[in-house]
């Protein structure tokens, strides 16, 4: 006989050799030992988790002439006959290619006959969700009341596609995705049986690539062994499966978190030139962000947002023929968009503004720590925010002898005012107001020494925003006066004097 693929050669022959499904195999063994065999079973779960293998083991175990603790002996004539296919009372049918009503009618005609060599006639219908509606209807009555010597085992990867009338007549078992640890142990076992030397790192990497499926793990291993000369090495596995260099994955992740889409696109171009699979790249990039979310425990909102976008990207890459364009568009979007938890609504921002927001957030946090450490009373601010009728109570004036504002009373809730503005999504107003001072008297006076900030604040939209927040939060309805102080003011005064001396009319020197 020719070469046998590893996943076929090492297919489990007993319940105990089925890895990671103890919750299923224990119940099945107990049923066999106690003689309580149901007429219909449904095995559901993702690919490569042992559904069909368990069905074949079960078929042998219930017919075995010498069962051992619920396991088939695999040595008697019945077990050997089922294994080599010479016993025709164990029928395995692929519903993907035999899904018509005629195929099911043939089963209905067969079940009335007695078995020849075994106690139970077993029908294993793989991918049963592929049956047509008519086929399901034809199966329904037979499945509900089959002859005593007939057992149906239905296997599926998509249980939700099976009619509820079929589900209600079956004993259901869920097969779990196999853990990387169990896959790692299985890979090592196969390598030792095949007398192949290996690196532990290579086994762990193959286990992670299998994504919970033992069949996928052995298929990857099969390919790697055939292309390995002496020792199965981690680097060799990377080259064989076309994996992306971990350093590139980390660099792309860093670039996205730094909002640097140009750098991220450079790394992606490098991946494309090497002919790497872009869906595999998306999978590994998503895994990188998941690891960071678990380990770093910072920027959780943004990390969740990025992971959600990358998950949607994977679905898009399945159906598009222009994978490169779709991938790059998503990366640019991630580098230029802030999640709703940060800005209040989904709108694009320039890279510079995003970086300024992060710096301002840190400054706000530092100011909050300063207030707490110096034990400044915050009860007054809470009273103001809860008061819907009166204007805020003002503390004693804060005197600054070094400026011209020495007789002004500083507004005690400036930081709350700024936070309320950023909650409305007014990032520019918040940025401009960050370095300004706010005073309250007969009017609200805002003084800034930054000409750029002054130009932003003086717009009608900015004034309206500040006035709206003051009224909504503190019921303050006063005029707002904006002043530019410091070096800019002195420069404007000099220019104003020169224009007046030369009898030149002017409107706005800002």
VEXSETI-819967 format. One line per 5 residues: number of its first residue (from 1); their letters; for each residue x, y, z of C-alpha. Coordinates in steps of 0.001 Angstrom, whole numbers, plus 524288, in hexadecimal, padded with zeros to 5 digits. Last residue first. Layout:
N
NUM) A) X,Y,Z | ... $
***
This chain:
510
510) XXXXX) 7EB3C,95B8D,837CD | 7EC09,969D1,8335A | 7DDA9,96AEE,82FD4 | 7D74A,97703,829C4 | 7E18E,980B3,824FB $
505) XXXXX) 7E284,98EC4,8202B | 7EFD6,9947A,81D5D | 7F29A,9A253,8223C | 80149,99FD0,822AA | 80256,9A1E2,83151 $
500) XXXXX) 7F61C,99991,8332E | 7FBE3,98E32,82BA3 | 808A1,98EC7,83338 | 80166,98F23,8403F | 7F913,98339,83C91 $
495) XXXXX) 80545,97BB7,838A2 | 80B55,97E8F,845DB | 7FEDE,97A9A,84D03 | 7FE09,96E01,84516 | 80BD3,96A61,848FF $
490) XXXXX) 808D4,96CF3,85762 | 7FC9C,9647B,856B0 | 80417,9594F,85049 | 80E90,959F4,85ABD | 80511,958CA,86605 $
485) XXXXX) 7F64A,9596B,86599 | 7EB58,955E3,85C17 | 7DDDA,95850,861A9 | 7D098,951AC,86023 | 7C47D,956EB,86702 $
480) XXXXX) 7B8B9,94E01,868DC | 7ABF1,9544B,86D10 | 7A4E7,94D59,877EE | 79ABF,94292,8791E | 79FC2,9391F,88377 $
475) XXXXX) 79681,92DC8,88642 | 7A271,925C1,88AB7 | 7A2B2,919D5,881B4 | 7991E,91D5C,876FC | 79BD2,92C0F,87778 $
470) XXXXX) 7AA97,92B5A,877B7 | 7AA89,9206F,86D81 | 7A21E,9286C,8641E | 7AA72,934AF,865DC | 7B6F4,92D0D,86302 $
465) XXXXX) 7B10C,926ED,856C0 | 7AB67,933D8,851F1 | 7B8A3,93A92,853A2 | 7BF61,92FAB,84BE8 | 7B554,9300E,840E6 $
460) XXXXX) 7B5D6,93EE2,8401D | 7C490,93E80,83E0D | 7CCFD,945A3,84816 | 7D1CA,9390C,84E52 | 7D8F0,933FB,8423F $
455) XXXXX) 7E004,940C8,83F7A | 7E3C5,94214,84DDE | 7E980,93450,84DF4 | 7F274,937D8,842A7 | 7F62F,944D3,84920 $
450) XXXXX) 7F9F5,93E35,855D1 | 7FA23,946E3,861E8 | 7EC24,943DF,865CF | 7E237,94AE1,86E47 | 7D40A,94678,86F4C $
445) XXXXX) 7CAE0,94FBA,87693 | 7BD37,94B7B,87A8A | 7B578,95799,87DCF | 7B16A,95F6B,889B3 | 7BBF7,957C0,89097 $
440) XXXXX) 7C1A7,94AC1,88C71 | 7CF53,94746,887BC | 7D458,93CC4,87E77 | 7E2C4,93AF5,87B8A | 7E789,9355C,86E9B $
435) XXXXX) 7F13C,92A56,86C02 | 7E738,91F90,86A1A | 7DCF4,9286B,863E7 | 7E2C8,92712,85647 | 7E36C,9183E,85753 $
430) XXXXX) 7D582,9174D,85CA5 | 7D054,92018,851EA | 7D760,917FA,847AE | 7D229,90B2F,84D47 | 7C3D9,90F08,84DBC $
425) XXXXX) 7BE86,90123,84EFB | 7B3F6,904E2,858BB | 7BB54,8FD34,86325 | 7C711,905D4,85FE9 | 7BF53,911CF,86443 $
420) XXXXX) 7BA9E,90B87,870E7 | 7C8B1,90822,87446 | 7CCEC,9162B,8720B | 7C22A,91B7B,87AF5 | 7C59C,91176,88561 $
415) XXXXX) 7D3B2,9165C,884CA | 7CF7C,92499,885E4 | 7C707,9224D,891D6 | 7CC0F,92CC7,89B27 | 7CAAA,93859,891B3 $
410) XXXXX) 7D5B2,94180,8957C | 7D1A7,94E7A,89BAB | 7D857,95A1D,8955B | 7DFD4,964A8,89CAF | 7ED6C,95F7D,8997B $
405) XXXXX) 7EA5D,95D3C,88B1C | 7F536,9664D,8869E | 7FF41,95BFD,88977 | 80A4C,9598A,89330 | 8023C,95C70,89F3F $
400) XXXXX) 7F972,95098,89D27 | 7EE59,950C8,8A6CC | 7E462,945A2,8A7A4 | 7D7DD,94C0B,8AC3E | 7D0F8,94539,8B792 $
395) XXXXX) 7C819,93A41,8B318 | 7BC9F,93C86,8AA09 | 7AF80,935E7,8AC3E | 7AA36,93175,89F41 | 79E14,93840,8998B $
390) XXXXX) 79120,933F7,89F1A | 785C2,92BD9,89A0F | 78A7B,91E7D,895A5 | 7940D,91C1E,8A0A9 | 799B9,90E4F,89F7A $
385) XXXXX) 7A5BB,912C8,897C0 | 7A7FD,91E01,8A145 | 7A6FC,9153A,8AD38 | 7B0C3,90BD6,8A71A | 7BA16,9172C,8A499 $
380) XXXXX) 7B8AB,91BA7,8B2B4 | 7BB3E,90DEB,8B7AC | 7C827,90E0A,8B055 | 7CFCB,9144B,8BB4D | 7DE18,915A1,8B842 $
375) XXXXX) 7E59D,90B12,8BF78 | 7F2E3,90E77,8B9C0 | 7F4FC,9006C,8B51F | 7E76F,8FFC2,8AF06 | 7E8C3,90C71,8A77F $
370) XXXXX) 7F63A,90896,8A287 | 7F162,8FB17,89E9C | 7E672,90152,896AF | 7F01E,90A75,89043 | 7F8A5,8FEDF,88C62 $
365) XXXXX) 7ECE5,8F7DB,88675 | 7E95F,90416,87EAC | 7F751,904DB,879B7 | 7F6D0,8F68C,875AF | 7EA3B,8F8FC,86E3D $
360) XXXXX) 7F090,904B7,867D4 | 7FBAF,8FC3E,862DF | 7F20E,8F24E,85D41 | 7EA2E,8FD22,856D9 | 7F66F,90303,850D6 $
355) XXXXX) 7F9F4,8F5D4,84AC5 | 7EC70,8F4E4,844DA | 7ED60,902C6,83FAD | 7FA24,8FFF5,838BD | 7F52B,8F3A9,83218 $
350) XXXXX) 7E9C1,8FACC,82C2A | 7DC6C,8F6C6,830E5 | 7D1E5,8EE53,82ADB | 7C480,8EDD6,830FE | 7BDAB,8E34D,838DF $
345) XXXXX) 7B6C4,8E9EE,8441E | 7B924,8EC59,8528D | 7C7CC,8EE7E,85116 | 7CE5B,8E3F6,858FB | 7C3AD,8D9CB,85B4A $
340) XXXXX) 7BF57,8DB58,84D1D | 7CC52,8D602,84823 | 7D5F5,8DF43,841B5 | 7D8E5,8DEAE,83338 | 7E4EE,8E203,82B76 $
335) XXXXX) 7EE09,8D67B,82DA7 | 7E31C,8CC53,82DC8 | 7DD94,8D1FB,8211C | 7EAE8,8D18E,81A9F | 7EC1A,8C333,81E86 $
330) XXXXX) 7DE68,8C028,81945 | 7E147,8C69B,80C2B | 7EE0E,8BF09,80B3C | 7E726,8B20D,80D41 | 7DC43,8B4DD,80376 $
325) XXXXX) 7E60F,8B935,7F91E | 7EEE3,8AD55,7FAE0 | 7E385,8A3B8,7FB02 | 7DE8A,8A7C3,7EDBD | 7D75F,89B2C,7EA25 $
320) XXXXX) 7CDC3,89CD0,7F547 | 7C581,8923D,7FBDB | 7CDFF,88CD7,806B4 | 7D52C,899D6,808AF | 7C86F,8A01E,80D2D $
315) XXXXX) 7C681,8961A,81807 | 7D47C,89840,81CB6 | 7D24A,8A700,81CC2 | 7C6B7,8A59B,825FC | 7CFA4,89EDB,82FC2 $
310) XXXXX) 7D9E0,8A981,82DA2 | 7CFD6,8B40D,830D3 | 7CBB1,8AD3C,83D6E | 7D9D9,8AB4C,84187 | 7DCB6,8B9CC,83F40 $
305) XXXXX) 7D0E5,8BE41,84756 | 7D44D,8B4F0,85264 | 7E234,8BA5F,8525A | 7DCF3,8C84A,8529A | 7D44F,8C5C8,85E58 $
300) XXXXX) 7DEBA,8BDF6,86580 | 7E8F2,8C8B7,8647F | 7F062,8C1C0,86F5E | 7EF4F,8B3E4,874BD | 7FCF8,8B0D3,86FA4 $
295) XXXXX) 7FC33,8A1FC,86FDB | 7EE4D,89ECA,86BCC | 7EC61,8AA11,86240 | 7FA0F,8A839,85CEF | 7F7AC,899D2,85A4B $
290) XXXXX) 7EAEF,89D02,85352 | 7F202,8A751,84B36 | 7FC15,89D4B,846CD | 7F183,89331,843EC | 7EAB4,89D06,83B05 $
285) XXXXX) 7F791,89F52,833E0 | 7F94F,89092,83261 | 7EBBB,88EE8,82C75 | 7ED5C,89AB5,82385 | 7FA77,89575,81EA9 $
280) XXXXX) 7F44F,88826,81C1C | 7E9BB,88F14,8144B | 7F45B,89665,80CE9 | 7FB85,88A07,808C9 | 809E3,88D38,806EB $
275) XXXXX) 80F8B,88F93,7F960 | 81C4B,89599,7FE35 | 818E8,8A22E,7F709 | 80BBC,8A281,7FE12 | 81238,8A1AC,80B7E $
270) XXXXX) 81BA7,8ACCA,80829 | 81044,8B4F5,80343 | 809A9,8B281,81064 | 815BA,8B770,8178D | 815B4,8C409,80F9A $
265) XXXXX) 80706,8C579,811BB | 80906,8C57D,8207C | 81373,8D00D,81F63 | 80A61,8D8CB,8177F | 7FEF1,8D5D2,82097 $
260) XXXXX) 805A6,8DB6C,82C97 | 7FA8A,8DC78,8367D | 8042E,8D849,84132 | 7FB7F,8CC8E,844AD | 7FB0E,8C900,8363B $
255) XXXXX) 809DB,8CA37,834F3 | 80C1B,8C1A7,840EA | 8032A,8B709,83B59 | 80A44,8B79B,82E35 | 81762,8B682,8351B $
250) XXXXX) 812B4,8AAF6,83D55 | 80E17,8A395,83148 | 81ADE,8A6AD,82A53 | 822B9,8A180,835DB | 81A9C,89507,835FE $
245) XXXXX) 81ED6,891E1,82804 | 81313,88D98,82024 | 8101E,87F36,81E51 | 810FF,878D1,81104 | 80E0D,86B28,815FC $
240) XXXXX) 81B62,865F2,811C4 | 8235B,871E4,81595 | 81DB2,872BE,82341 | 81F0D,86404,82525 | 82D63,864C7,82149 $
235) XXXXX) 82FB4,86FC5,82AF6 | 829C0,867A5,835F3 | 8322E,85BDD,832F8 | 82E8E,84DC2,82FA9 | 83BC5,84702,82FDA $
230) XXXXX) 8420F,83EDF,8250E | 83DFE,84294,81744 | 830AB,84906,818B9 | 827D0,84A89,80CD0 | 81FBA,83E24,80ED3 $
225) XXXXX) 81F50,8408C,81D7B | 819AD,84E43,81B8C | 80EFB,8496D,8128E | 80A95,83ED1,81BE9 | 80B34,84830,8276A $
220) XXXXX) 801EB,8517C,82083 | 7F886,8463E,81DEF | 7FA35,8414D,82BE1 | 7F689,84E8E,831AC | 7EB2D,8503B,82831 $
215) XXXXX) 7E5A0,842F6,82C38 | 7E728,8465D,83AA5 | 7DF2E,852DC,83930 | 7DFE7,85D87,843B0 | 7E5A4,86852,83B2C $
210) XXXXX) 7EFC6,85F8A,8349B | 7F970,86AE4,833B2 | 7FB20,86B1E,8428E | 7FE5C,85C9B,84304 | 807FF,85E50,837BF $
205) XXXXX) 80ED6,8690A,83F8F | 80F74,860C7,84BDA | 81587,85579,84466 | 81FBE,85E6E,83E24 | 82342,86477,84B4E $
200) XXXXX) 82564,856E7,850F5 | 82FD0,85461,846B0 | 82F0B,84764,83F8B | 83540,83A55,83C76 | 82CEC,8311C,8345C $
195) XXXXX) 82BB0,822D2,83845 | 81DE1,821B8,83294 | 8185F,81D5F,83FB1 | 81FD0,82853,84650 | 81A7A,8322F,83CA1 $
190) XXXXX) 80C94,82D15,83EAA | 80D96,82E48,84D80 | 8136A,83BFB,84C92 | 80827,84046,843E2 | 7FE3A,83A81,84D5F $
185) XXXXX) 80469,8417E,85903 | 8043A,84E86,851C7 | 7F61A,84C47,84DB5 | 7F26E,84A0E,85BED | 7F972,85692,86028 $
180) XXXXX) 7F3B7,85E59,854DB | 7E61A,85AF8,859AC | 7DCD8,85320,85123 | 7D086,85A4A,84CE0 | 7C53D,853E9,85403 $
175) XXXXX) 7BC36,84923,84F08 | 7AE05,84B48,85326 | 7A58D,83F30,854E6 | 796F1,83E73,85201 | 78DF0,832AF,85415 $
170) XXXXX) 78504,833E0,84858 | 7764C,8351C,84623 | 7757B,84388,849D9 | 78042,846E9,84041 | 778BA,84146,834B4 $
165) XXXXX) 76C5E,8492A,83770 | 774E7,8550D,83A40 | 77983,854EE,82C2B | 7886B,8544E,82A66 | 78EF8,860D2,825D6 $
160) XXXXX) 79251,86523,833C2 | 79A8D,858DB,835A0 | 7A4E1,85D66,82C15 | 7B0F5,854A8,82D0B | 7A8D0,8485C,82C13 $
155) XXXXX) 7A89F,839D6,82F61 | 79C60,83168,82FFC | 79D65,823F3,8362B | 7916E,81B68,8339A | 78FCE,80E54,83A72 $
150) XXXXX) 787A5,802E6,8354A | 7851F,7F5E9,83C67 | 778D4,7FA6B,8435C | 77248,7FEAE,836BA | 77185,80D80,834D0 $
145) XXXXX) 766E8,815C9,83B2B | 76A91,82444,83AB5 | 775B6,82332,830F9 | 76D50,81BA2,8276A | 7628C,825D1,8287E $
140) XXXXX) 76BC3,8316B,8265F | 774AA,82C36,81BBA | 76B25,82F44,810BB | 768DF,83CE7,81624 | 7778A,83F1D,81702 $
135) XXXXX) 77909,83AAA,808E7 | 76E58,843F8,8047D | 7750B,84F4B,80B5A | 781DD,84BF0,804C5 | 78CEA,84547,80C08 $
130) XXXXX) 7994F,84D68,80DC4 | 79743,84E6C,81C9F | 79ABA,83FFC,81D62 | 7A92B,842B8,81B41 | 7ABD4,8342F,81DCE $
125) XXXXX) 7A0D8,82A3C,81EA5 | 7A588,81E49,82644 | 79B17,813B5,82502 | 79D09,80842,82E58 | 79699,7FADD,82D26 $
120) XXXXX) 79763,7F502,83AB7 | 799C4,7E6F6,83F43 | 7A387,7E376,8349F | 7A5A2,7D9A5,829A7 | 798FB,7D9A3,821CA $
115) XXXXX) 78FF9,7E44B,826C2 | 78161,7E2EE,82517 | 77A34,7EA4B,81A74 | 770D4,7F57F,81D46 | 77BEE,7FF64,81D8E $
110) XXXXX) 77F0B,7FD9B,80F11 | 772D6,803E2,80909 | 773BF,80FFB,8119A | 7822F,8112B,80E27 | 77EE9,8110A,7FF97 $
105) XXXXX) 774B9,81B8A,80216 | 77F7D,823E9,8080D | 787B0,82360,7FBAC | 77BA8,8262E,7F34D | 778A7,83281,7FB48 $
100) XXXXX) 78574,8386A,7F6D8 | 79175,83B75,7FEEA | 79B32,83156,7FA74 | 7A6DF,83A0C,7F6E4 | 7A751,8429E,80327 $
95) XXXXX) 79FDF,83839,80AC5 | 7ABDE,82F67,80AFE | 7A747,821DD,80EF6 | 7ADE8,817DA,817AA | 7A6DE,80AD7,81874 $
90) XXXXX) 7A9B5,800BC,822FD | 7A1BD,7F4C9,81F08 | 7AAAB,7F22E,81370 | 7B54F,7EAE7,81ABF | 7C12F,7E9FB,811AC $
85) XXXXX) 7C513,7F818,81416 | 7D2BC,7F541,81957 | 7CFDC,7FB3C,826AD | 7C208,7F5D6,82762 | 7C6D6,7E814,82464 $
80) XXXXX) 7D1F4,7E952,82E20 | 7C891,7ED6B,838DE | 7BF22,7E25F,83566 | 7C9B4,7D7FE,83474 | 7CF35,7DB69,841CA $
75) XXXXX) 7DBB5,7E348,84392 | 7D74E,7F185,84406 | 7D393,7EF24,85261 | 7C919,7F9AA,851EC | 7C862,80235,85E2C $
70) XXXXX) 7BD49,80297,8681D | 7C5C2,7FCD8,872DA | 7CADC,7F245,869A5 | 7C1A4,7ED78,85F15 | 7C3AF,7DF61,85A69 $
65) XXXXX) 7BA53,7DC6F,84F4A | 7BA1D,7EABE,84B23 | 7AD58,7EFAC,84545 | 7AAE7,7FB49,84E69 | 7B992,7FE4C,84EB7 $
60) XXXXX) 7BB75,7FDA4,83FF8 | 7B100,807C4,83CF5 | 7B5AA,81038,84852 | 7C3A3,8103D,84324 | 7BE8D,81432,835B7 $
55) XXXXX) 7B61B,81F28,83B5F | 7C167,823FA,843E1 | 7CA37,824D1,837EF | 7BF96,82C2B,83077 | 7BE48,83654,83B37 $
50) XXXXX) 7CCC5,8374A,83EB8 | 7CFAA,845EA,83FB1 | 7D477,847C3,831B9 | 7CA10,8516E,82D7C | 7C1F4,858CA,83783 $
45) XXXXX) 7B77D,85249,83FBD | 7AB47,849EF,83F33 | 7A8E1,83B70,841AE | 79A51,83819,84126 | 79602,82AB8,845CD $
40) XXXXX) 78A1B,82261,8426C | 7848E,81558,84747 | 78A48,8164A,854EF | 79264,80B3F,85AA8 | 7908C,80862,86912 $
35) XXXXX) 79856,7FBC8,86A3C | 79E93,8002F,8770A | 7AC87,7FED0,8720A | 7A8F4,80514,864FA | 7A1FA,81081,86B67 $
30) XXXXX) 7AD61,81283,874C2 | 7B70D,812D2,8695F | 7AEE5,81D11,86243 | 7AE10,8259A,86E64 | 7BCD6,8254C,870A4 $
25) XXXXX) 7BFAD,827B6,86236 | 7B807,83476,861B6 | 7BD6D,83C62,86D34 | 7CAB1,83617,86AD5 | 7CBA2,83CD3,85D9D $
20) XXXXX) 7D96F,84294,85DF8 | 7E068,83762,85773 | 7D9D4,82B5F,85197 | 7E346,82082,85578 | 7DAE8,81CBB,86131 $
15) XXXXX) 7CF0E,81A8D,85890 | 7D641,81074,85099 | 7DB60,80F6E,84296 | 7DFCA,81DA4,8416D | 7E4A8,82158,833B4 $
10) XXXXX) 7F385,82093,833D5 | 7F577,81B18,8261B | 7EA4F,82334,82099 | 7EF33,83049,825F6 | 7FD10,82C2E,82294 $
5) XXXXX) 7FA33,829D9,81438 | 7FC4D,81BDE,80FD6 | 80746,818EC,80633 | 804AB,80DD4,7FCE5 | 80000,80000,80000 $
***
